[in-house]
Amino acid sequence: MVTTSDSRRSSSMSYRTFVRFSGMTCMIAGILRICTAVIPTPPNPPTISLEIVYAIIDLCILFGLLGVYSTHYDRAGLWGFAGFLLAVTGAASILGPDVTVGYLDIYILGAGLLTMGLSLFAIKIWNTDRLPRIVPLLWLGSTGFGMGGMMSGIDMAIHFAGVAFGLGFLIAGWHFWRQTKSWPIDVCPHNWPTETSKHRQ
């Protein structure tokens, strides 16, 4: 017979696994995004293999965002939630081949929503202790480089934006992947492990 305690414990273990999975997807997205950002002149239109890589990046960003928000939902507030929704909507809209609807470039729209939402979310989690502060700083820097590159036409700024974006996800993913190893067995979204409870197994 499964007791309430056993059910709660099973759910908690599932949450820890979910955060670890999200951390892994963040790392994959970060590594691949950095690699694609340093391509001097990507082919236009992209090759099939490059399109597959971009699709993997976008999918991993989407999964990663879910995990990052799940660890900050109680600290992000309303504006943080709004930023999360914008970022997830943007990531979902650019998943797959680039398309144009009338005069509207879906990729540009989605990328804009992703960067705007991620920047807003980064501002709201700046003072939390659940991610290294370098992570929101890199995400904000990515937006700054990207906007500067688009307005100035300097390609190098666009490359810097991609590297900063990917590095932020890589560090966030590694942080969660490493941190969850010491999480207590009863951890759940509303019971975030403190320094004193991390080592209770």
N, C-alpha and C positions, 0 to 999 in steps of 0.2 A: 504494500500500500504506500503510495507516494504522499508524504506529509507536506504541509504548507512550507515548512523549513526546507525540505528537499527541493520543492518547486522553486522557491526563491533562490536557492543555491545554484540550481541548474540555469536559471535565467541570468544570474550574475556571471557565471562562467561564460555563457553565451555572449554577454556584453563585452567581457574582457577579450574574447576571441574576435568579436566584431571590431574593436578598437585596434587590435593587432593587425587584422586584415586591412583596415583603412590605412594604418601606418605603412604597411607594405605597398599598397597602391599609391600612396603619396610618394614613396621612395622611387617606385618605378616611373611615375609621371615626372618626377623631378629629374632623374637621370636622363630620360629620353628627351625631355624638353631642353635640357642643357646641351645635349648632343645636337639636336636640330637647330638650336640657336647659333651654334658656331659654324654651321654650314655657310661658307662665304656667299654663294649665289645658288639658292635652291632652285631646282628646275621649275619652270612655269609653263604649262600646268605641272603639278607634282606627278611623279611616277606612281604606279600602283603600289609599289613597296613603301614609298614615302607616305602615301595616303593611309596605308595600314598602320604605319607608325603613329601618324597624327591621330588616328582613330583610337589607338591604344592609349595615347596620352590623354585624350579628352575623356575617355571612359574611366581611366584611373583618377583623373582630377575629380570627376563626378563622385566616385566612391570615396575618395579621400576627403572631399568636402563634407560628406555626410558624417564621417567619423570625427573630423575636427570640430564640427558644430556640436555633435553629441557630447563632447567633452567641455563645451563652453556655453551651452544653452542657458545655464542658470546665471552666467556672468555677462553674457553678451547684450542682454536687454532687447528692447524693441527695435532699435536701430541696427543692432547686430543681427537680429533675425531678418530684418529687411535686407541687409547686405548679403546674408546667406542665401535668401531667396533669389536675389538678383544674380549672384554668382552661380548658383545651381541652374537657374534658367539659361544663363549664358552658356555654361558648359554643355548642357543638354542640347541646345540649339546648334552648336557647332560640331556635334558628334556626327561623323559621316562625311560624305563628299560635300564640297562647297557648292551652294546653290544661290541663285538670284531669283527673287520674286518681284517681277516688274522691275523697278529701278532700285529695289532694296537688296543689298548684299547681306545675306543672312550671316555670313561669317563675321563681317565687320560689326554687325549689330550684336551678335552673340559674344564676340571678344570684348566689345565695349561693356556689355552687361557684366561679364565675368570680372573684368578688371575693376570696374566701378564697385561692384558688390564686394569683391575681395578686399578692396581698399577700405570700404566702410566697415566691414567686419574686422579688419586688422586694427583700425582705430579703436574699436570698442573692446578688443581683447588686449590692448596694449598693456594695461596694468594688472592683468591676471598672471598667476604664477604657474600656469599649466602648459605654457610653451616658452621656449627661450625668446627673449625680446627681439632677437635678430630676425625671427621669422616674420612678424608683422612689419618690421623695418624693411626687409627685403621685398615683401609684397607691395608696400607703399613705394619703395624705390623703383620697382618694376613699372608701376603705373606712371611714375614721373618720367622715367627714361622713355617709355613708350609714347607718351604724349609729346615729349620734347622731340623725339625722332620723327613723329608724324608731322609736326608743325614745321620743323627745320629741314626735313628731308635727309637727315643724316642717318645712313643705314647702321652705322656702328652703335648708335643709341638704341635702335631696335634690337640689335643683337644683345646689348647689355640688359635690356628689359627682359628678354627671354631667359638669359642666364640667371638674373635675380629672381625671376618668377620660379624657375625650376629649382634653384637652390633653396628657396623658402620651403617648397614642398618636400624636398629631400631632407632638410633638417627637421621639419615637423614630423615626417614619417619615421625617421630614425629615433627621434625623441620618444614617440609613442611606442615604437617597437621595443626599445630598450626599457622604458619605464614600466610597461605592463608586465614585465617579468617578475617584478616585486610586488605587484598588486595583491591585496588580500583576496581570499576566495569569495568573499561576500560583496565585492565591489559592484556597484550599479550606478546608473546615471545620476541618481539623487543622493548617492553616498560616495562622493569622491574621496579617494584615499589621501589621508594627511601624512605628514612625515612620520608620525608616530605609529600609524596603522599600516604603512606600506609593507612592513616586514612581518606582519601577523599572517601566518598561513594556517 
